Amino acid sequence: MYFLTIFLLKCNFLSGRIVDFYLTKYYNHRLAGLLYLLALDSYKDNSGVCIPKFVELFKLYSCYRGKRVICDKKRNTCGFSILINKFTKKIIISLSGTVGILQQFREGTSLLKKLKDFHGMGLVNNYFAEIHEYLWKNIKDVFDEPHYKNFKVIVTGHSLGGAMAALIGLRIQFEEIRKSSDIFLYTFGEPRVGTHTFAIHFDKRVPNCWRVVYATDFVAHIPSCKKVRPTRLKLSRKRVNLPCDPHSLNGYYHHGTEVWYPNTKTFRNFYRICLGYPRNEDFNCSDHVNFRIHKYSYHRGHHSQYFLDLYKTYPHIFKANYDKTCKIYNKME
């Protein structure tokens, strides 16, 4: 009876349309939204425990590990969770974004420091590299489990967590823990991580990477890239944005394919896969936006407004109003 139950559960799960994503190289809007819920959950102290109870897609996943750990020299903390589906042989690693003023300060001051070589893959933000080493120590042992040897890996994260997802995904590949075809990344509001050289190495090794950017989320555009030089004489005082320079050797430059949701009124299926020039910094997508200081709150607001169409179904995940036992409180608010 036990094996029959397991068999039926597996068949029922595999009949869902969304699980097919894990075997393809194409962007999936619905899956992206649900992975974003995981990214939100990773901010919790007991991340990964409640998501299988709240979200149908993850009901057959179990939490291998989920917690907040010290992730830099100043004892700031980062959250992460590792979910495992033994039936479809998948591992999902989710990472949280920045928490607290002190961590924000360290991120900000890192922009003034030299970039750091990341295992011969190119230069990256020194603070991102520091956090990565702390997190990697808490995550890597899942790959030592013989039962999970052939499991595909999905890595996701929001904001700083997106940057961490990128470095972890790349490390899984260059340490030959998994093949490129078995690694998938979905990040949300991810800042620039490293240089153009780093981006080239990353794209070759982790081709199944989608950087989701909502509207005018400015976090996805910091640290700033080096711009191409204007080819015409500037006759107007009006500020004109310019594309990122793909030939810059030392400036920050995005890796992975951007998926831009430009509509600020609704967050449905309308999005653009950004494959134009410059590669990874398509000037027809979010990179063409002029960010105004007096509109800081507006741009900052978009950083936390991803997939709002899911709010009605999962308000408790967006508001994080559930405890360690997964009991939802303040339901009427």
Secondary structure, DSSP 8 states (H G I E B T S, - for coil): -HHHHHHHHHHHHHTSSGGGGGGSSS--HHHHHHHHHHHHHTTSTTTTSSHHHH-GGGTT-EEEEEEEEE-STT--EEEEEEEEETTTTEEEEEE----SHHHHHHHHHHTTS--EE-TTS-EE-HHHHHHHHHHHHHHGGGGG-GGGTT-EEEEEEETHHHHHHHHHHHHHHHTTSS-GGGEEEEEES----EEHHHHHHHHHH---EEEEEETT-GGGG-S-B-B---SS-----S-----B-TT-SSSEE--SEEEEE--SS--SS--EEE--SSTTS-TTTGGG----GGGHHHHHHGGG-TTGGGTTT-HHHHHT-B-TT--B--TT-
